[in-house]
Amino acid sequence: MQVNGSIGRASVSKTEGWGFESLLTCHFFILSIEGGPMKFIEEIKMEYAKVTWPNKEEVKHATIIVAAMSVALSVYLGVFDLIASRLLDMLVSSFGG
């Protein structure tokens, strides 16, 4: 008679019985791809070539917008902080603090 150690134990897997296959780690995924890792890298290069990259003017325009928004937000937060700290100081000093 053979004793099975898993009899009477609850499953450890949270997905068991829900129709999910266990996920393989990235290392095993790359090794199990049809054609091997080199074909996988070639396919990545092919997809990379399909990307439409922004031209110099678009990058320059987006950079200016990000810089301007960063300055505007920092000024806004600085003014809000100044007003809030002054109001809080007035409130504390009016109660004898």
N, C-alpha and C positions, 0 to 999 in steps of 0.2 A: 504494500500500500504506500502510495506516494502522497506526501503532504504538500499542498500548495500554500505558500506563505501569504498569498494575497487574498485568500478566502476570508470573508468577514471584515475586510478593510474597505473604507471609502476610497473612491478614486481620488488621486492627487490632482489630476488634470481638471481645470475649470471648464474646458471646452468639450470634454468627453460626453458623448451622447447628444451633442448639439449639431452634429454634421460638419464640424471643423476638422481639418487635417492639422496635425501638429506642424508648426512652422520650423523650417530648417534655418540654421544660422547662415549668415551671409557667406561664410567660407564654403560651406557645403553646397550652397545654392550655385555659386560660381563654378564649382567643380562638377556639378551635375548638369550643367547646361549642355544641350546638344551641340556638338562641335568643340566643346571645351572652352577654356578661358580666353584663348586667342580670338576665337570667333566672337565671343562676347565683347571683347575690346574693339574689334573691327566694327561691330554694330554700333557701339557707343560713338566711335569716330564718325560713322555715317550719319547718325542722328545729330551729332555736334555740328556737322557741316550744313545741316538744314536750318540752323538757327539764324534768324535775321537780326544782325547786330545793329545798334544805332550808329548813325554817322557822327562825325565830330561836332556838328552844330547841335544835334539833339542832346548829346552828352553835356555840352557846354550850357545849353538852355536848362536842362534838368538840374545841373549842379548849381546854377545861379538861383533857381527856385528853391532848392533845398537850403542853401545858405541864407537866403532872404527870410524864409520861414523860420529858420533856427534863430536868427537875430530877432525877428518879430516876437516869437514866443518867449525868448529870454527877457526881452524888454517888458512884455506883458506880465510875466511872472515876477520880475523884479519890482515893478510898480505895485502889483497886488501884494507882494510881501511887505513892501514899505508901508502901504496903507494899513494892512492888517496889523503889523507890529505897532504902528502908532496908535491905532484904535485900542489895541490890547493894553498898551502902556497907559493910555488915558483911563481905561476901565479899571485897571489895577490901582492906579493912583487915586481915583475917585473913591475907592473903598478903603483907603488908608494903607495900601500895600507898599 
